[in-house]
Amino acid sequence: MRLRRRLKLSVKGHKLLKDKLDELTRVFLEMLGQNRGLRAECERMFALSRDLLVAAYALGDAAVLDRVLAAPGCEGGAAGDGAVDGAVGEPGGVAAARAPLFRAGVRRILNTEVTTVEDVTVTVPDDYSRAMTPTVLDEALARRADAIRGLLRLSEQEHILRMLALEIRDTRRRVNALEYVLIPDLERDIARIVFKLDEADRESRTRLLKVKEILA
């Protein structure tokens, strides 16, 4: 009876894990398609920003543009003083001033904990002279800010994909262990016990018949 209960629980657990595996795979493939589209969009936005910057250098003074692009708040796209969640460097330093501002969150996808990027703020610098720079520079900086936002979303999606892939791997291992090891072993053990019990029952019946024949 104990083996039969274990077999019943194993079959039920296998079904639940198989359903989880199917859903994880569906979500993974769906997000993979979104990831490819977002990656292509990021590459397009960075290429557009690069082309616009090339045009700006062709139309404007290279020294002035160098000073604008080297100013804090331009390279990473966010300006400000104080510590920044997404920055790498000393609080209040140049690295903090140039880094995009965002907050790391946590959510669960099918019981898998993943880190998310939330409240993204990428500021386009506007503290430079419009009279000394070509108008195409404004569009170049705006497109680069859009590309950085997309890059943060892309990093979030790729992290989620990695976590889902690990969960799919672990779940598949558990499903295979149940399907090809534990459940067959339990079924063989149950069959062997049933066979021995049937054999013992036949031997007992045979002995009873011989006793009856002797007594008769």
C-alpha distance (Angstrom), angle and dihedral (degrees) to the residues before:
residue distance angle dihedral
M1 . . .
R2 3.79 . .
L3 3.81 91.7 .
R4 3.79 91.1 48.1
R5 3.81 90.5 52.7
R6 3.80 90.5 49.1
L7 3.80 90.0 49.4
K8 3.80 91.7 49.7
L9 3.82 91.8 49.7
S10 3.81 91.2 45.9
V11 3.80 92.4 52.0
K12 3.79 90.9 47.9
G13 3.81 92.0 47.4
H14 3.80 90.7 48.1
K15 3.79 90.9 54.0
L16 3.82 92.6 49.2
L17 3.80 92.5 47.5
K18 3.81 91.3 46.5
D19 3.81 90.2 52.7
K20 3.81 89.7 48.4
L21 3.80 90.7 49.4
D22 3.80 91.9 51.0
E23 3.82 91.6 49.8
L24 3.81 92.7 45.9
T25 3.80 89.8 51.1
R26 3.81 91.5 48.9
V27 3.82 92.7 50.3
F28 3.82 91.2 44.8
L29 3.81 93.5 52.5
E30 3.80 91.6 45.2
M31 3.81 92.1 51.5
L32 3.80 90.8 43.7
G33 3.79 89.7 59.7
Q34 3.81 90.7 48.7
N35 3.80 89.9 47.7
R36 3.79 92.5 55.1
G37 3.79 91.1 50.9
L38 3.81 92.7 47.4
R39 3.82 92.0 47.7
A40 3.81 90.4 52.3
E41 3.81 90.4 48.4
C42 3.84 91.8 50.2
E43 3.79 91.2 49.9
R44 3.80 89.8 49.1
M45 3.82 92.7 49.7
F46 3.81 93.4 47.9
A47 3.81 90.7 47.9
L48 3.81 90.4 49.3
S49 3.81 91.2 48.9
R50 3.81 90.1 49.6
D51 3.79 92.5 49.9
L52 3.81 91.2 48.6
L53 3.80 90.8 49.7
V54 3.80 89.9 50.8
A55 3.80 88.5 51.7
A56 3.81 90.5 48.2
Y57 3.81 91.1 53.3
A58 3.79 89.6 48.1
L59 3.81 91.3 52.9
G60 3.81 102.1 35.4
D61 3.77 144.1 44.9
A62 3.81 109.8 -72.4
A63 3.83 93.4 -149.5
V64 3.81 92.2 53.3
L65 3.81 91.8 46.8
D66 3.80 90.9 49.1
R67 3.81 90.0 54.9
V68 3.81 91.7 48.4
L69 3.79 93.9 48.9
A70 3.81 92.9 44.6
A71 3.81 93.2 53.2
P72 3.83 117.9 108.5
G73 3.76 110.7 -94.1
C74 3.77 95.5 31.6
E75 3.81 107.0 80.5
G76 3.78 97.3 49.9
G77 3.77 95.4 25.3
A78 3.84 101.5 -120.8
A79 3.77 128.7 94.0
G80 3.76 131.3 -167.7
D81 3.78 145.9 93.6
G82 3.78 128.2 -89.3
A83 3.77 134.6 35.9
V84 3.79 119.1 -30.1
D85 3.81 121.9 -154.7
G86 3.78 93.7 -137.5
A87 3.81 97.2 40.5
V88 3.77 127.2 107.4
G89 3.80 110.9 -150.0
E90 3.77 142.1 43.3
P91 3.83 116.7 -27.6
G92 3.76 109.5 -97.5
G93 3.81 93.4 13.3
V94 3.78 129.5 122.5
A95 3.81 92.5 -91.2
A96 3.81 90.1 54.6
A97 3.80 91.9 47.0
R98 3.80 92.9 51.3
A99 3.80 99.5 43.3
P100 3.80 123.1 97.1
L101 3.78 113.2 -105.1
F102 3.79 116.3 -122.0
R103 3.78 142.6 140.4
A104 3.80 124.5 -127.3
G105 3.81 114.2 -132.0
V106 3.78 135.8 178.9
R107 3.79 130.2 -132.3
R108 3.77 136.7 163.4
I109 3.80 126.8 -120.2
L110 3.81 111.7 -168.6
N111 3.80 90.1 -24.0
T112 3.82 91.3 -48.5
E113 3.81 113.6 124.3
V114 3.81 113.8 -137.7
T115 3.80 134.5 175.7
T116 3.80 117.1 -120.0
V117 3.81 134.1 -163.5
E118 3.80 111.2 -126.9
D119 3.80 138.9 176.1
V120 3.80 94.2 18.6
T121 3.81 113.9 -167.3
V122 3.80 119.2 -175.0
T123 3.80 110.5 173.9
V124 3.79 121.0 -154.6
P125 3.85 107.9 -138.9
D126 3.79 113.8 -119.4
D127 3.82 102.3 170.0
Y128 3.81 95.8 102.7
S129 3.78 130.9 94.1
R130 3.79 112.9 -90.9
A131 3.81 89.2 -162.6
M132 3.81 91.8 60.9
T133 3.81 97.1 45.8
P134 3.82 133.3 56.9
T135 3.80 117.1 -105.5
V136 3.81 90.6 -119.6
L137 3.83 87.8 71.7
D138 3.83 90.3 68.5
E139 3.79 90.6 55.4
A140 3.83 91.7 45.3
L141 3.82 92.5 53.8
A142 3.80 92.0 45.3
R143 3.80 92.1 51.0
R144 3.81 90.9 47.5
A145 3.81 90.1 52.5
D146 3.82 88.8 51.6
A147 3.81 89.5 49.9
I148 3.82 91.5 51.6
R149 3.81 90.9 51.0
G150 3.78 89.2 50.8
L151 3.80 90.6 47.3
L152 3.81 90.8 55.8
R153 3.80 90.7 49.6
L154 3.81 88.8 47.8
S155 3.82 92.0 52.1
E156 3.80 89.4 50.2
Q157 3.79 92.1 51.0
E158 3.80 93.5 47.2
H159 3.81 90.5 50.5
I160 3.82 89.5 51.3
L161 3.81 90.4 48.3
R162 3.82 91.1 51.8
M163 3.81 91.7 49.8
L164 3.81 91.7 47.1
A165 3.81 90.9 48.5
L166 3.82 90.2 53.5
E167 3.80 91.0 48.1
I168 3.81 91.1 48.3
R169 3.81 89.9 51.1
D170 3.81 93.2 50.1
T171 3.81 93.3 43.9
R172 3.81 91.8 48.9
R173 3.80 89.7 52.0
R174 3.80 91.1 52.6
V175 3.80 91.7 46.4
N176 3.81 91.6 50.1
A177 3.81 91.9 46.1
L178 3.79 90.4 54.0
E179 3.80 95.7 40.6
Y180 3.80 99.9 43.7
V181 3.82 104.4 24.9
L182 3.79 119.1 19.8
I183 3.82 101.3 35.1
P184 3.86 94.8 44.8
D185 3.82 90.2 46.8
L186 3.79 91.6 51.2
E187 3.81 91.7 46.7
R188 3.82 91.1 50.5
D189 3.81 91.7 47.8
I190 3.80 91.6 49.3
A191 3.81 91.7 47.0
R192 3.81 91.2 49.0
I193 3.80 92.4 49.7
V194 3.81 92.0 46.7
F195 3.81 90.0 49.8
K196 3.81 92.1 50.9
L197 3.79 91.8 47.2
D198 3.81 91.2 49.9
E199 3.80 90.2 47.8
A200 3.81 91.2 49.7
D201 3.80 89.7 48.6
R202 3.82 91.6 51.7
E203 3.81 91.2 49.1
S204 3.79 90.3 49.5
R205 3.82 91.4 50.9
T206 3.81 90.5 48.3
R207 3.80 91.7 52.6
L208 3.79 91.6 48.2
L209 3.81 90.7 52.3
K210 3.81 91.7 50.3
V211 3.81 90.8 49.4
K212 3.79 89.7 51.5
E213 3.80 91.1 50.2
I214 3.82 91.2 50.3
L215 3.80 92.7 48.1
A216 3.79 91.7 46.9
